[in-house]
Amino acid sequence: MEDLKLPIIKKPLPAAKWLSMDDYVRFVTMNIRYTLDKRNYRKWKKLAAVKEKFSLE
């Protein structure tokens, strides 16, 4: 395995920010609105659908 040359963080980590559920829902809906490509999602959904019949015994 190769030795990884990761950066060394010298500064202290930023303080953790706690989100309320309302803030979290706002963040998730904004993320979906601006990052989800609905056209490609619909194409992928059609390709992922199972077209063969099956049964469990």
C-alpha positions in Angstrom: 0.0 0.0 0.0 1.3 3.4 -0.9 2.1 6.1 1.7 -0.5 8.8 1.5 0.7 12.4 1.8 -2.2 13.9 3.5 -2.1 17.5 4.6 -1.3 18.2 8.3 -3.9 20.4 9.9 -2.2 22.8 12.2 -5.2 25.0 13.1 -7.7 23.9 15.7 -11.0 22.5 14.3 -13.9 24.9 14.0 -16.5 24.7 16.7 -19.3 22.2 16.0 -22.6 23.8 14.8 -25.8 22.2 16.0 -28.8 22.6 13.7 -32.4 22.6 14.8 -34.8 20.3 12.9 -36.2 23.3 11.1 -32.8 24.4 9.9 -31.9 20.8 8.9 -35.1 20.4 6.9 -34.4 23.8 5.2 -30.9 22.6 4.4 -32.0 19.3 2.9 -34.8 20.8 0.8 -32.4 23.5 -0.5 -29.8 20.8 -1.3 -32.4 18.6 -3.2 -33.7 21.6 -5.1 -30.3 22.7 -6.4 -28.4 19.4 -6.8 -31.0 16.9 -7.9 -31.4 16.6 -11.7 -34.9 15.4 -12.1 -34.6 14.4 -15.7 -31.6 12.1 -15.1 -33.2 10.7 -12.0 -36.3 9.7 -14.0 -34.1 8.0 -16.7 -32.1 6.1 -14.0 -35.3 5.1 -12.3 -36.7 3.6 -15.5 -33.4 1.7 -16.1 -33.3 0.4 -12.6 -36.8 -1.0 -12.7 -37.2 -4.8 -12.8 -39.1 -6.0 -15.8 -39.0 -9.8 -15.1 -41.7 -11.5 -13.0 -40.5 -13.4 -10.0 -41.9 -15.1 -7.0 -40.6 -16.2 -3.6 -41.2 -19.8 -2.6 
